[in-house]
Amino acid sequence: MNTIDANALVELRNLTFGYQDRVILDKVSMTLPRGKVTSLMGASGGGKTTTLRLIGGQNRAQQGEMLFDGQDVTHMDQAALYAARRRMGMLFQFGALFTDLSVFDNVAFPLREHTDMPEKLIRDIVLMKLDAVGLRGARDLMPSEVSGGMSRRVALARAIALDPDLVMYDEPFSGLDPIALGTAARLIRQLNDTLGITSLVVSHEIPETFHISDQIIILANGRIAAQGTPEEVRNSTDPLVIQFVNGQSDGPVRFHYPGPSVEQDFRGARP
């Protein structure tokens, strides 16, 4: 029997998952240390968001183990899975706020849904969480009345409303201007350290992600191409990692989709 790593909040052990004949993750093993910021990177379609779904139990591993605080999410029944999810916060891509609820009610939603707290206590908690992201003054606004960057910060306040052990971020920087992007990155790092939580960030933004992360994991072709500190990943000699980190247009990830040669295609097109 495998021993449990007390320092790990999340562990993937030889995990395999795919859709029909397409393998997304192939015997992948990774560890998310408690209290640290781990960033999951790689080309689109490499399995990053799928990993988030596996941790949350929306997808179940076909082989291997998906451990959250030592318990295998794959084999949890509904009650155990919901209990685990209450210890997780999720910041969805572009925020995913409820458009018909105010900023205040968006942040209050998980508290009302999962606890029996009185409204006075919920109000105090919501105002504290909004203050932590700099938006206490925007509590009465509707999502349509806040900017994209502010919307993402409201979603972050909602994600930490229940004081989770793990917060997962799905592309938290996409579509943000440089000021909003820098603010979001600073908040992720600051809240992680202040609240003592564990963070998993899925992102393509190299400078900001490398700046705030304790650990970088790059997924490619269903496996881990690189794993380590930002400095270790930057110094990788793997051609795929070099291409990704430096944004090179060609390399192991090809610019052209596989197909016949140009000569074959044009010859075949002749009447």
C-alpha positions in Angstrom: 0.0 0.0 0.0 1.3 3.5 -0.9 2.1 5.8 1.9 0.4 9.2 2.2 2.6 12.3 1.8 1.5 14.5 4.8 2.9 17.6 3.0 0.8 17.1 -0.1 -2.8 18.3 -0.3 -3.3 16.9 -3.7 -1.6 13.9 -5.4 -2.0 12.4 -8.8 -0.5 8.9 -8.8 0.0 7.2 -12.2 -3.3 8.7 -13.3 -4.7 7.9 -16.7 -7.8 9.7 -18.2 -9.1 10.1 -21.7 -12.2 10.4 -23.9 -13.0 7.3 -25.8 -9.8 6.4 -27.8 -8.1 9.8 -27.0 -5.8 9.7 -24.0 -5.5 13.1 -22.3 -3.4 12.1 -19.3 -1.2 9.1 -19.5 0.1 7.7 -16.1 0.7 11.2 -14.8 2.0 11.7 -11.2 2.2 15.1 -9.6 2.1 16.6 -6.1 0.6 19.9 -4.9 2.4 20.9 -1.6 0.3 22.5 1.1 0.6 26.2 1.3 2.3 26.6 -2.1 1.3 28.0 -5.5 1.6 25.4 -8.2 1.0 26.4 -11.8 0.0 24.0 -14.5 1.0 25.1 -18.0 1.3 23.7 -21.5 -0.2 24.0 -25.0 -3.9 24.1 -25.4 -5.6 20.7 -25.2 -2.8 19.3 -23.0 -5.0 18.3 -20.1 -4.7 21.3 -17.8 -8.5 22.0 -17.3 -9.1 18.2 -17.3 -6.8 18.0 -14.3 -8.9 20.6 -12.4 -12.0 18.6 -13.3 -10.4 15.4 -12.0 -9.5 17.1 -8.7 -13.1 18.3 -8.3 -14.5 14.9 -9.2 -16.3 16.1 -12.3 -14.3 13.5 -14.2 -13.1 10.3 -12.6 -9.7 8.7 -13.3 -9.8 5.6 -15.4 -6.6 4.3 -13.8 -4.4 5.4 -10.9 -5.3 7.6 -8.0 -6.5 11.1 -7.5 -5.9 12.0 -3.9 -7.3 15.0 -2.0 -5.9 15.2 1.5 -5.1 11.5 1.3 -8.6 10.4 0.1 -9.1 9.1 -3.4 -11.6 11.3 -5.2 -12.2 8.6 -7.8 -14.0 6.3 -5.4 -15.9 8.9 -3.3 -19.6 8.6 -3.1 -21.8 11.7 -3.6 -21.8 12.8 0.1 -18.0 12.4 0.4 -17.4 14.2 -2.9 -19.6 17.2 -1.8 -17.8 17.4 1.5 -14.4 17.5 -0.3 -15.7 20.1 -2.7 -16.6 22.4 0.2 -12.9 22.5 0.9 -12.2 23.7 -2.6 -12.6 27.1 -4.2 -12.8 27.6 -7.9 -12.2 30.7 -10.0 -13.6 29.9 -13.4 -12.3 31.4 -16.6 -13.7 34.9 -17.1 -15.3 34.8 -13.5 -18.6 33.1 -14.3 -20.6 35.4 -12.0 -24.3 35.0 -11.7 -25.5 37.8 -13.9 -28.8 38.4 -12.0 -27.2 38.6 -8.6 -25.3 41.6 -7.2 -21.6 41.5 -6.3 -22.6 41.0 -2.7 -25.0 38.2 -3.4 -22.5 36.4 -5.7 -20.0 36.2 -2.9 -22.7 35.3 -0.4 -24.0 32.5 -2.6 -21.7 29.6 -1.4 -22.2 30.7 2.3 -26.0 30.5 1.9 -25.8 27.3 -0.1 -23.5 25.3 2.2 -23.9 26.8 5.7 -26.6 27.7 8.1 -25.0 31.0 9.1 -27.3 33.9 10.0 -27.4 36.7 7.5 -25.6 39.1 9.8 -22.6 36.8 9.9 -22.8 36.2 6.2 -22.8 40.0 5.6 -19.6 40.4 7.7 -17.8 37.6 5.9 -18.8 38.8 2.5 -17.6 42.3 3.3 -14.3 40.9 4.6 -13.8 38.9 1.4 -14.6 41.8 -0.8 -12.3 44.0 1.2 -9.5 41.5 0.7 -9.8 41.9 -3.1 -10.3 45.7 -2.9 -14.0 45.7 -3.9 -16.0 46.3 -0.7 -17.3 49.5 -2.1 -18.7 47.7 -5.2 -20.9 45.3 -3.1 -24.2 46.7 -4.5 -23.2 46.8 -8.1 -24.4 44.2 -10.7 -21.9 42.1 -12.7 -22.8 44.2 -15.8 -21.6 47.3 -14.0 -18.1 46.1 -13.2 -15.1 45.7 -15.5 -13.6 42.4 -16.6 -10.8 42.8 -14.1 -13.2 43.6 -11.3 -15.4 40.7 -12.2 -12.4 38.4 -11.8 -11.7 39.8 -8.4 -15.4 39.3 -7.3 -15.1 35.7 -8.5 -12.0 35.4 -6.4 -13.8 36.7 -3.3 -16.5 34.1 -4.0 -13.9 31.3 -4.4 -12.5 32.0 -0.9 -15.8 32.7 0.8 -15.8 29.3 2.6 -12.1 29.5 3.6 -11.1 26.6 1.4 -8.0 24.5 1.7 -7.5 24.5 -2.1 -8.2 27.2 -4.6 -8.1 26.4 -8.3 -7.8 29.1 -11.0 -8.7 28.3 -14.6 -6.9 30.9 -16.8 -7.3 33.8 -14.3 -5.3 36.2 -16.4 -6.9 35.8 -19.9 -8.5 38.9 -21.3 -7.1 41.3 -18.7 -5.3 44.5 -19.3 -1.7 44.8 -17.9 -2.9 46.6 -14.7 -5.7 44.2 -14.0 -3.4 41.2 -14.8 -0.8 42.4 -12.4 -3.4 43.0 -9.7 -4.9 39.5 -10.2 -1.4 37.9 -10.0 -0.5 39.8 -6.8 -3.8 38.8 -5.2 -3.3 35.1 -5.9 0.1 35.2 -4.2 -1.0 37.4 -1.4 -4.2 35.5 -0.5 -2.3 32.2 -0.7 0.3 33.3 1.8 -2.1 35.3 4.1 -4.8 32.6 4.3 -2.4 29.7 4.3 -4.2 28.0 1.4 -2.9 25.8 -1.5 -3.3 27.2 -5.0 -3.4 25.6 -8.4 -3.2 28.0 -11.3 -3.8 27.0 -14.9 -2.3 29.8 -17.1 -0.5 30.6 -20.3 0.9 33.9 -19.1 4.6 33.1 -18.7 6.0 36.2 -16.8 3.2 36.6 -14.2 2.8 32.9 -13.6 6.5 32.3 -13.2 6.7 35.3 -10.8 4.0 34.1 -8.4 4.6 30.3 -8.5 6.6 28.0 -6.1 6.3 25.1 -8.6 5.7 24.9 -12.3 4.4 21.8 -14.1 4.3 21.7 -17.9 2.0 19.1 -19.5 2.6 17.9 -23.0 1.4 14.9 -25.0 -0.4 13.5 -22.0 2.7 13.5 -19.8 4.7 15.9 -17.6 7.4 17.6 -19.8 8.9 19.6 -17.0 8.4 20.1 -13.2 10.2 22.2 -10.7 10.8 25.7 -9.5 10.3 28.5 -12.1 14.1 28.7 -12.4 14.5 25.0 -13.0 11.9 25.0 -15.7 13.4 28.0 -17.4 16.7 26.1 -17.5 15.2 23.0 -19.0 16.9 21.5 -22.0 13.8 19.8 -23.3 13.0 21.2 -26.8 9.3 21.3 -26.1 9.7 23.2 -22.8 12.1 25.7 -24.5 9.6 26.3 -27.3 6.8 26.9 -24.8 8.7 29.1 -22.4 10.1 31.2 -25.2 7.0 31.3 -27.3 8.7 29.9 -30.4 6.4 29.4 -33.4 8.0 26.1 -34.4 9.5 23.2 -32.6 8.1 19.9 -31.3 4.6 21.6 -31.4 4.4 22.2 -35.1 2.9 25.2 -36.9 1.4 23.1 -39.7 -1.2 20.5 -38.9 0.0 17.0 -40.1 -1.0 16.2 -43.7 0.3 15.4 -47.1 3.2 17.4 -48.5 2.5 20.5 -50.5 3.7 18.8 -53.7 1.4 15.8 -53.1 -1.6 18.1 -52.4 -1.2 20.3 -55.4 -0.5 17.4 -57.8 -3.6 15.7 -56.5 -5.6 18.9 -57.2 -4.8 19.0 -60.8 -7.5 18.0 -63.3 
